[in-house]
Amino acid sequence: MLIAAAAERWQVMPEQCRTAPSIVHGPNGQSAKYAELATEAARKPVPATARLKNPSEFRLVGKKMRRLDSRPKCNGSLKYGLDLDLSGMLVAVVAHPPVFGAKVKSVDDKAARSVEGVREVFEIPLARGATGIAVVADRFWSAKRGRDLLKIEWEFFGRRGRRHFAVMGEVQGTCRATGNVAVARGDEGAIEKIAASNRIVAEYEFPYLAHAPMEPLNTTVRFGGDRAEVWAGSQFQTRDQAAIAEVLGLKAGDSHLSPLRWPAEASAAGCR
């Protein structure tokens, strides 16, 4: 469809055009980026058939490709979001509850507040109704030392002692319960007859594991009252952008998402 749009634009035959990474090339030196052709291409009819690429034309499939970030990750030169250092920046480290849903019952923060560089200690809301304690300091290490010196008593609400087997029992029970039918098509009886004689049943399970990336989870926010600039490793930039706007009292419709020119697995969301 991209080639068809380009061929029509250049008044040539589609067979005379070829593609390269993100670009369509024409027979007379013409070229256009996919983005430039996208609107025209979207209006083209979807072809009933398309010529599959011959394996001799493969650029990536079946070939050994070198990662671009392996060397800097190994020698320590790669910059992550946590390496960002802005003028006047404060650093917060959070003490999380030991189990999901637990809340802070009481906290003794005298020792934490005595650490040089610690500015403030306060309770914050977390996911699933839980709460935690944030320690804010001039530098990361001061905030971490302060966090480690907190004496916190937690309210577990019966959640203490939940083990893998109990959790998996709940999961298995839920899986075996009758689910909601999204759509029903075809002959369900015929499927059951086939399954009765050709059915293989097996269950595989593994414990909940930490989703622990190489980069420590972190977020940096520069807030100027009517605009926020945010650096964070994120897989859901649009949702995060809306949440940032809500928390800071900005209009989500006026938010602006901009890429972070930073050699790390991170993104920047600018909210205006």
Disulfide bonds with the S-S distance in Angstrom:
none
